[in-house]
Amino acid sequence: MVEVRKLGLGDVLEILPKKHGDHRGFFSETYNAAELKTAGVDLGFVQDNHSYSAAAGVLRGLHYQLPPFAQDKLVRVTRGAILDVVVDIRRSSPTFGKWEALEVSAERWNQILVPKGFAHGFVTLVPDTEVLYKVTNLYSKEHDRSLRFDDPAIGVAWPTISGGFTLSDKDKNAPLLANADLFD
């Protein structure tokens, strides 16, 4: 059985798969469509993504895709730990511009479900971190967007990382929330 816990923003969920261990190691069913559907999560995933970050402080995000290529994401960590951040970018939402963070790690064996209409990003908390995530729509370069991770209008409380953050040029140059293409 999988445990599903509602977080504070919209339909953002923490998912906790069961882990069965013995002297050999462990077994875990990390995704089961039927069990999640019973828990109210009925999504059709079409692509799996895998990222590796060699150092602590690698910050990826805040990313999203516009309709008709918007994506729900189910994110988990198989090695290491991240602080996963979601930002509500639905202009008509009462929580527009609000953010929430959840530590997702191999040790906690938890996952986060990021619905469409939310920008998503994470920072690695330890070296050698691997993140896997399922998405409900294929990647579309034309619909791919990002927000500044340090936009003061959003005010994400990112952790202090010795040596600072490592970002891509895309993430360094992302627009502020006030200037971004968003969901209605």
N, C-alpha and C positions, 0 to 999 in steps of 0.2 A: 504494500500500500504506500502511496505517496501522500505526504502532508502538504497542504497548500495554505499559505498564510497571506492575508491581504495586508498590503502596506498602506501608507497614508495617501497616496495620490492615485485617483482614478482606479483603473484595473491593474495597477502594478502589483505583482505578486511575488512572494518568495516561495519557492518550491523546494521541498526537502525529501529527496528520494531515500528510501530505506537502504541501509548498507549492512550486509550480512557477512560477518567475519568469523574465521576460525584460525587454527594454527597454520594454514596454508596461505592466508591472506584474506581477501574479501571478494564479494560479488555484489553488484548493484545494478538494478534496472534503472538507468538514468532517464529514460524516456519511454513512456507507455501511453499511446494515444487513448486507449480505452479507459485507463485509470484517470487520466487527466480530464477526459470528457465527463466522467462521473463526478469529478470535482468542479465542473463548470468551465473547463478550459478546452475548447474545441477549435483547434487551429490546424491548418494544413501546411506543414513545413515543406519547403521545396529546395532548400540549399543549406549546407553546413559550412561554417567558416571556422578557421583555426588560426590563432595568432600566438606567436612566441615573442617574449620580451626578455632580453638578456639581463637588463639592469632594473633595479627599483627606480621608480620615478618616470617610467615611460607612460606618457599620457596620450591616450587615443580618444579623440572626440572633442566636442559633442556632435555626433553624426545622426543623420536621418535621411530618408528618401521621401519625396513628395508623391502624392497620388498621381497616377494610378499605380505607382510602384512602391507605395508605402509598405513598411515591413513591421510585423511583430517579431520580437527577438526573444529567444530563450537562451540565456547565457549561463555558462558554468565554467569552473576552473578545475583543471586536472592536475596542475602543479603550481604551487605558489599561492598568491593572494592578491586581490584587487579591491579597491574601493570603487564600486560601480555607482554611477550617477545617472539619474534620469531627470529630464526637465520637460514639463508640460508645455507644448508649443501649439496648443489648440486655442486660437484666439477667443472662441466662444466659451471656453471652460472657466468655471469659477476659480480654478487653481492655475490659470495661465501664468507662465513665468516662474512658477514655484518648482523647487527641486527636492529630490530625495536621494539619499545615498544608503547603500547596503554593502557591507563587507561580504564578498563572495570568495570562498577559498576551498582548496583541496581538503584541508583539515575539517572545515565545517560541512563540506559535501552538500552545500546548498546551491540553488540556482535562482536567477531573477528573470521574471517574465516582463519584458518591456513592450507595451502595446503600441500600435500605430498612434501617431500624434504626440510622441515623446521623443526628444533628442536623447541620445545615449552616449555615454563615454565612461572611461575608466582610467585609473592610474594604478600601476603595479606597485605593491607595497614591499615586495621582496624580489631579489634577482631570480632569474630562470622561471618565469611565470608563463604558463600556457592557458589560454582562454579558448573555449569552443562555444560556438553558438549556432543555433538553428534560426532560419528566417523564413517568413511566409511568402516572400516575393523575391524574384531574382534581382541581382544588382543591375542598376541602370545609371550609367554615368551622367546622363542628362537630367536625372531626377535626384541625384546625390547632392546633399547639402550639409553644411556644418555651421555651428555657432562657436563664438569665442568661449573658451573654457573659463576665462577670467572676467567675463562680462559683469561689471558691477551691478547692472540691473537685475541679474539673476542671483549673484552673490554666493556661489557654491563655496562651501568651506572645505577646500581641498586640504589634504594633510601636508604637513611640512616634511619634505624629503631632503635628506642630506645631498647636496649637489644640485638640487633643483629638479625641474622637469625636463624631459626629453620629448620634443614634439616634432611632428612633420611640418613642412612648410605650409601645407594645406591647413593644418590646425592653428599654426601661428598667425595665419592671415585670414582666418574665418571672420565673418561679419558679426556684429553685435546683434542681439535679439531685435532691437528697434529697426535694423536694416535688413533683416533676413526674410527670405521667402518662407512662410509658415503655413500651417493648417488653418482653415476657417473655423 
